[in-house]
Amino acid sequence: MKSSDKGQVTAYIGLGSNLENPAEQIKSAHTAVAGLAGVEELAFSRLYRSPPMGPQDQPDYVNAVMAIATNLSALDLLRNLQRIEHEHGRVRKGERWGARTLDLDLLLYGQQQIDMPELTVPHVGIAERAFVLYPLYEIAPELLVPGKGHIADLVKNCPLNGLERLA
């Protein structure tokens, strides 16, 4: 796909894992997302380690953010991300913030604000989560987050909360 293709949207995807070699899970998912039909990779952040958001009796997470250009609809992209999660052993138990092999979140889809039962964009909590904001800022420092403001301002107001960039 060429960057000049019509109908493309820039989307940002958050990647997270804390089970079964998290760094390798992220790298494998990165390759899988980049290989999707209708997707062109634009940028990929460094890997970050963060303490778990939910129950503390689970391993730390490894996180990253990926920017893509896509001609897939937001829902088609979401379905592809969920398929990749499933292929990486993700089991959805209805538990929030539990341990997982892979979590792929559609953070932003162009400048659209989407509020549907199966998809909310910008992603809920995007403005308060260091493990999303810092890698997102790394690859898109001029970004305007719809309804939230400039990424630089969001980062300034978001403590690291134990977030560390991995070597």
N, C-alpha and C positions, 0 to 999 in steps of 0.2 A: 504494500500500500504506500503510495506517495503522499507526502505532506500536503500536496496541493489538491488531494481528493476532496470533493465537496461533501458536505454533510458530516464532517468530522467534528468531534467534541473532544476537548481535553478533559480527561478524568484522572482522579487520584485515588489510589488504592492503598489502604493500610494492610500490612502483613504482620502477623504475630504468631508465635508458637512458644510453648513451654514444655513440650513432651517429645520424646523420641528424636533427640539431636536437633534442637530448635534451629540452630544456624543452618543446618543442611535442609531442614524443612522449608525455611525461607528461601534459600537459594534455588531449591527445586521448584517451589511455587512461582518464583520470579521467572524461571525459564518457561513454565507452563503458561503463565499469563502472557508473556511476550510472544508465545507461539500460537495464541488464539487467532483464528481467522477474523479479520476486521479490526485487529489491534496492531498498533505500532508503538513500541517503547520509546519514550522521550527522555526519561531520567529515572535513576534508581538511587535512593539514599544509601548511606553507610548503615551498618547494623548497629542497633542500640540494645542495651539490656535495661529492663525495668522491673521493679518489684510488681507482684500481682496486684491487680486492682481489687479483686474480690477476696475470697477466703485466702488467708495468709499461709495455709498449710499446703502450698503448692510451689513448684519451682519458679524462679524468675522467668520473665518472658524475654525473647529476642524479637525486636520489632524493626520494621523498615517501612518506607513509603515509596511507591512507584507512580510515575506520571506516564500516561499513555494518551495517544490519539486514537479514537475509535469511531467507527460508523455504526456500532451496535447501539441499540436503545439501552437506556439505563436498566430496564428489567432483563433484557437479554444478557447484558454484561453481568448483572447480579447472578443470574442462573448459571452462567459459565463459571463464575467465581465459586459458587456453592458446589458445582460439580468437581472443581479442582480440590476444594476442601475435602469432599467425600473421598476422592481418589487418594488423598493423603491421610486417610484414616480418621477424619473428623466424624465424631458421633454427636448429634444434637440431642441432648437430654432435657432441654428446657431449662437447664441450670444457667443462671447468669454468672459470667466472670469466672467460670470454672476452668480447670486445666484443659488444654486441647493441643492436638498435634498441629493444627493450622486454623488460623482465623483470617479471612480475607474480607475486608470491609470496603465498600464503595464509599469513600469519604466525600468526594465532590464529583459532580458531573456537569462540566462547563460552569455556567453561572446559574444553573437551574436550582430551584428550591422544589423538592419533591416530598409530598407527604401522602404516602399510601400505606396500607396495612403491612405490606411486605418490604417497603423501602422508604427510608427517610434520608434525604440529602439536603443540605450538608448532614453528615453523620451526627447523630445525637452525641453530645458531649465533646465534639471536636475542639471547642474553644478552651476546654479545661484539661485536656489530656496531654501531658508532656510527651508521652511516647508516640503521639501523633503529630503534635505541633512542631517539635524540634526537627524530626526528619523531613517533614513537609517544608519547613522553612529552609532547610539545607538545599532542597532541589527547586524551590519556587519562592525566593525571598521577596518578590514583588506581588505575590498572590493576594487577591481580594477574596475573602471567604464570604459568600452571599449571606446577608443578614447578620454577619458577625463582625466584619471589619477586616483591616489589613493584617496579614499574617505576622508582620513585624511587631505590631501592637499586641496581638494575642500572645506571642512568645514572651514579650516583656512582662506581661501580667500572669505568666504561668510558671510557678516554681518547678524546678527539675524533679522534685519528689523521688530522688534516688536514680533517676535516669543517667546512664553512662553510655558514651559512644564506645563501641568495641573496636579493637585494633584491626 
